[in-house]
Amino acid sequence: MAAYVDSYYRDTQRVSLSNTEPLHGTHRADVCVVGGGVTGSAAALHLAERGYRVKLLEAQRIGWGASGRSGGQIMPGFGTDLKVIANAVGTAGAQQAWEMSREAVRLTAELVERHDIPCDLKWGAVHAALKPRHLREFQAWQREMAEVYGYHGLHWLDREALHERVRSNAYIGGLHEPEAGHLHPLNYTLGVAAAAQRAGAEIHEGSAVTGLERGSPARVTTAEGRVDADFVVLAGNAYLGGDLEPALRGRIMPVSNYIIATEPLTEHQVANTLPYDDAVSDANFVLDYYRLSADRRLLYGGQVSYNGREPRRLRERMEAKLARVFPVLEGIHVTHRWGGRVGITLNRAPHFGRVGSNVYFAQGYSGQGMALAGLAGRLLAEAIGGQAERFDLLSRLRHQRFPGGERLRTPLLVLATNFYRMRDLI
Ligand SMILES: Cc1cc2nc3c(=O)[nH]c(=O)nc-3n(C[C@H](O)[C@H](O)[C@H](O)COP(=O)(O)OP(=O)(O)OC[C@H]3O[C@@H](n4cnc5c(N)ncnc54)[C@H](O)[C@@H]3O)c2cc1C
């Protein structure tokens, strides 16, 4: 079992679990959940609360994947434009999906409160424009959200108002979204898993699932154990790999994303960077995002890699970005850097569905999964409980395989992304 990556989150972990020894022997469960990020932990919680006997198998440790490494930004919406969703499920379907994404944010807050999870949840986010094209896109977005979706939660910030919230000269305006926020993602994920344990779910860490035989019951195997279950939930997302369930192969692409953490900022530095403690993301396709931690470090994310290897001179490049956005932080000491895999789909919409009648999955949130994965857990539990309408709405979003097969899909994605990166520069 691998240790947590050397991240700021690992060093500030405040939630621990009990009884998570690896699976041994043969077991029977109503539902076997594969993967212990937010998706799997929330599914285990909601299923256990409905009275199902749940076994959750996690290859490494709870929150070891994207969930325990993320930027921690909690946003309504999806990794794609709502137009993509409307094209697939119609305007009424997209409206319902949008409201579900807002529910995902509320659900996050409810779970934090109900289970008393010490994850430093804060509200407020800023979408920052770097160039006039971004401002025009924000204007169109704000108008569409108000007119089509009745959402009035995006507040216009002119250059001065933005500068008041984000003390950087890099931006020319933007939007403030009070309904969005940020939290400590590892403590949150562990807190949801601990709540699942209290509700009766059994969690086994260090239990990589190596085999899945469909059937009734389905058979899930690890190196030293087996679970026969009426239902299986696949929640391995970008870490699942293509071998366990061929039907999912090639539908998501793992892209690595990186974050640095600075030493704690002084009060003067906070006042001259993020005095309102907002989560910030810029409007580039390959975007930069950042926020303050509870102990006032700047957590700055943004570099990507498509081959899983850390980009060359990552630290220097991230430090240079940071200094460009906040010259006041030039030379600040960087204490941590880490990366994790984001599961992206070709159209950046989430990928929900079933294989056969009793293997369910939710994955591919395309960079915006911290809140949605919690909702996915609720929707998976609803669907397994026989109320599948909401799960099925998202399952109607169809997903193509990445072109090029296993060998060529990465170079093709790099080519496509390079196009958008070039666009980010103009
Ligand atoms: C650096 C980074 C920054 C991000 N920032 C944000 C952000 O600010 N806001 C946001 O909304 N989203 C963000 N995301 C995305 C977000 O973290 C993910 O969408 C979300 O955490 C996905 O949760 P998950 O449970 O589906 O997957 P994961 O958290 O990846 O969990 C999958 C788990 O399954 C396990 N697993 C895989 N295969 C097996 C197997 N065969 N057997 C047993 N276990 C298995 C893995 O070990 C892993 O722990 C970020 C992601 C990264 C990497």
The ligand as a Gaussian input file, in Angstrom:
#p B3LYP/6-31G(d) Opt

LIG

0 1
 C       -4.061000      18.301000      -8.618000
 C       -5.562000      18.236000      -8.725000
 C       -6.320000      19.381000      -8.467000
 C       -7.705000      19.315000      -8.542000
 N       -8.418000      20.426000      -8.171000
 C       -9.765000      20.360000      -8.133000
 C      -10.507000      21.452000      -7.619000
 O       -9.956000      22.451000      -7.124000
 N      -11.868000      21.363000      -7.641000
 C      -12.511000      20.262000      -8.142000
 O      -13.742000      20.251000      -8.151000
 N      -11.818000      19.206000      -8.603000
 C      -10.471000      19.213000      -8.589000
 N       -9.770000      18.138000      -9.012000
 C      -10.506000      16.955000      -9.456000
 C      -11.068000      16.183000      -8.273000
 O      -10.038000      15.977000      -7.333000
 C      -11.626000      14.831000      -8.766000
 O      -12.613000      15.069000      -9.736000
 C      -12.278000      14.022000      -7.640000
 O      -11.484000      14.018000      -6.488000
 C      -12.520000      12.604000      -8.143000
 O      -12.873000      11.778000      -7.051000
 P      -12.991000      10.236000      -7.262000
 O      -13.379000       9.663000      -5.961000
 O      -13.893000       9.956000      -8.411000
 O      -11.539000       9.754000      -7.710000
 P      -10.202000       9.620000      -6.846000
 O      -10.167000      10.569000      -5.737000
 O       -9.062000       9.616000      -7.814000
 O      -10.315000       8.191000      -6.185000
 C      -10.172000       6.987000      -6.893000
 C       -9.627000       5.950000      -5.919000
 O       -9.793000       4.657000      -6.496000
 C       -8.695000       3.865000      -6.136000
 N       -8.604000       2.761000      -7.083000
 C       -8.359000       2.823000      -8.418000
 N       -8.343000       1.585000      -8.956000
 C       -8.604000       0.730000      -7.948000
 C       -8.696000      -0.690000      -7.879000
 N       -8.523000      -1.476000      -8.958000
 N       -8.962000      -1.260000      -6.679000
 C       -9.163000      -0.493000      -5.571000
 N       -9.054000       0.859000      -5.591000
 C       -8.780000       1.468000      -6.750000
 C       -7.508000       4.823000      -6.186000
 O       -6.428000       4.359000      -5.399000
 C       -8.128000       6.110000      -5.664000
 O       -7.905000       6.300000      -4.271000
 C       -8.371000      18.127000      -8.931000
 C       -7.626000      16.991000      -9.186000
 C       -6.228000      17.032000      -9.074000
 C       -5.449000      15.771000      -9.319000

